[in-house]
Amino acid sequence: MSSRIDRRFAALAREGRSAFVAFVTAGDPDYATAETILRRLPAAGADIIELGMPFSDPMADGPAVQASSLRALRGGQTMAKTLRLVRGFRAHDRDTPIILMGYYNPIYVYPRESFLDDCVAAGVDGLIVVDLPPEADEELCRPAVERGLNFVRLATPTTDEARLPAVLANTSGFLYYVSITGITGTKAPDVGAVRDHIRRIKRATTLPIAVGFGIKTPDQARLLAAAADGIVVGSALVTAIAKTLDGDGNATGKTVGEVLDVVESLSRPLRAP
């Protein structure tokens, strides 16, 4: 049976355009503001939402996403509250896919089986867990897939022909291609190199490929969307949140609107004729 993610990519393919995947951190900068942002993302241009699970040691993330995670944790965000955000979103939106993205430690201590069951009940569509390699698929990937959750894997510029089959083996929904080496939001992607890598990967899979890390301008969004089935924007959105906070780190009247403006600006090129 097709998943919500499968149906969204299929619908976008019929429209002849790529997906705009928006990443925000659950509970950033506080629960109420995060809830408002989440509910308004689809109208601003988000086709798929990645919701970050706050963690105290987000090793693959750059300074902007790290700061968003710490803001959320300081505000009292928990995994239970993250799942509550998803449940609240589903009460208003039954169609937009939501993927939880983060690290295994908060899932392990939840614990794992309860986490997966609660994800299904809340309306989560998929998981991206950046520190679980394919060799650990029995730990989380297979139990997630058995429950109907997509398990989205990451490929990088250093994922060679020998490694790619393992990365693709149990991946579903789409493949997340990391356009740069290193952490999020710190370098601009080389569009030509990204195109070459995507062409190589597409010879090995029929999965949609979404490109992320380092996309901050409409031109980058347009060029990379032309090479892939979707683009992922995260650092630009959490940076927009950070820029609007007051001196005590609290949301202001500008916070929600600024984030939605960035989503609208970066997603617009994907909808242009």
N, C-alpha and C positions, 0 to 999 in steps of 0.2 A: 504494500500500500504506500502511495506517495505521501511524503510529509509536507508540512506547511512550507518548509524551505524549498522542497522540490517544486511545489506548485507556484511559488513566487518566482523562482528563476525561469520556469517554463512560461509563465505569463509575460515576464519581461522580454524573453526571447521572441515571443510573438509580437511584442511591441517594437522589437528591433533595437533595444537599448540595454545598457548594463545596470546593475543594481547599485544603489547607494547604500552602503552599510555604515550606520552611525554607531560609534562606541561612546558610551558614557559610563561612569563609575556609579554603582548603586550607592545612594546615600550621600552623594557629593553635591553641594556642600552640606546639605542637611536632608532629612528624609522628605519633608514636604516639598522643598524645591526640586529635589530629584524626581519626585512623583509627578510634578507638573511638567517638567522637561520631558520625561519619558512618554507621557500621554500625548504630548504635542509634537513629538518627533515625526510621526508619519505625515501629518499635514504639512510639515516644513520641508519634506522631501526624502525622509528615510524610508527605504524599501524593506530593510532588515535592520534589527537592532542587536548590537552586542552590548550586554550589560556586564560590566566588570564586577567581579566578586572581590571586595576589598581584602587586602592581605598586607601584613606588615613588612614583607620582604619580597616585593615584586621584581625579581631579578632581571626579567627580560624587558622591563619597561623603563622608559626614559624619565627625566626629572618631572615632566608635566603630569604623566600618568601616576608616577609614584606619589606626587604631592596630592593628587585627587584621592588616592587610596587612603592616605594618612588623614586627609580632611574627613573622609567618611568615617573612618574608625574613631577619630576623636569625637565625632558627632554621635557615636553610639551605634553605628551600623553593624548588624550581625547578618549571618547567613539567613536566619529566619526572617529578618526584615527584608532581605533581598528577595526572597521567595514571595513575601507579602506584596512587594512592589509588582511582581509579575502577576500575581492574582488580581490585584487592583487594575492593572492594565488590561487584562483579559476580560474584565467586566465591561470594558468599553470597546475593545478591539479584538475581534476573533481571527483576524486575517494576517496581521503583521508578524512575521517570525521573530522570536526572541531567542538569542543564544547567550548562555552564561559563559563568560571568559575569565580565566584566572589560573590559579595554582591548586595543587592537590591537597596541601595541608588543611585548609578550612573544610574541604570535602571529607577528608579522612577522619577528622575529629567530630564531624556532624552527628553520626558516622555515615559511611558510604551508602549502605543500602537504604537507610532512611532518607538520605539526600536525594537519591535517584527517584524513589517513590514520591517524595514531596515535589520534585521537579515536574514529574508527569502530572500530578494533581494540580499544580499551580498554572500549568500551561506553557512550560519551557519547551522549546523545540530542539535545542541542541546544546552541545558543550564544546568548549575549546579549553583544554587543560595543557598549558604550555610546557610543563615539566614532567609529563608522562610520555616516555618514548614508546614506539610500537612494541618494543620488547615487553612492555608492561600492560599490554592490552587486556589481559585477564583481570587486571586489578580494577579497571573502571570502564574501558571502552566497550568490551563485550557485554557486561551487565547493562550498560546504558542502551546499547543497540537493541538488546533483547526487550527492553521496555519501550521501544519505539522512538528513542531519542537519537538524533543524528550526532555523530562524533566527528567534529571537524579537525583535521590535522593541518599542521603548518609545514610548508616547504620553504627552503631558503636558497639564496644563490649558491650555497655550498652543497645542496642536495644533489649528488651526482647520479649517474645512471645505475650504479650499484645499489644506492640507498633508496632510490625512488620507489621501487616495488614495495618495500616494507612500509614506507610512508602512506602509500595509497591503499594498502591491503584492506584495512577496515574503516577507511575514511568514507563518510557519507555526507550528503547535503551540498557541500562544496569543499574545495581545497583552498586554504588561505596561503597565498604566496607572499612571503616577507620580502619586500623589494630591496632591502638594504641589509648589509651585515651589521650587527650591533643592536643597540636598544632602540626603542620607539622614539620617533619625533626628533631625532638628532641630526639626520642628514637628509638631503633631497635624493629621491630615486633617479637612477639613470634610465630614462625611458627606453632607449634603444636596447640596453641590456635586459631590461624587464621583458620587452617584447620577445627577444630571443629565447629567454628562459621559458616563457609561457608557451611559445610554439613547441619547444622541446617537450614540455610536460604534457601538452595536449596530445602528443603522439602516443602517450601511455595511458590516458584516461579520458572518459567522456564526462567526468564531473565538471561543473562550472568552476572557474578559477577566479577568486577575488584577490585583489592586490592591496596590501596595506603597508603601513610604516612610512611616514615622511610626507604624506599628501597634505598640503597646506594652501594651495592656490587653485583657482578655477582652471587655469591652464594645465596644471599637473593633473587635475581631476579629468579633464577632457582627454588629454593624451593617453593616460593610463586606462581610462574606460574604453577607449578605442581598441586597446590591446587585450582586454580581459572581459570577463563576464560580470565583474563588479569591482568596486573600489571600497576600501575601508578607511574611514577617517575617525581618528580618536584624539590624538594630541591637540589638534586644532580646536576641538570642542572643549576639552577640559581646560585648555589655556584660556578660552573665552570665559569660562566660569571664573577662573582665578583672577582675571583682570577686573572683574566687576565686584569683587568682594570688598567689604569695608575694612577698616584698620584692625578689626578684631577677627577677621576671617569669616564674617557672616554674609549671607546673600543680601543683595540690594534689589531695588526695583528694576535694575538693568539686567540682572543675571539671566533670567529665563529668555528674555528677548534677544540678548546678545548671542546665546548659544543657537537659538533657532535661526537667527540671521545668518550665522556661519553655515549651518546645514543648508539653508535655502541657497546661499551663494555658491557653495561647492557642488550641490546636487543639480543646479540649473543646467550646466553644460551637458549633463547626461540626458536631459530631456529636449535639448535643442534639435531642430530638424537636421 
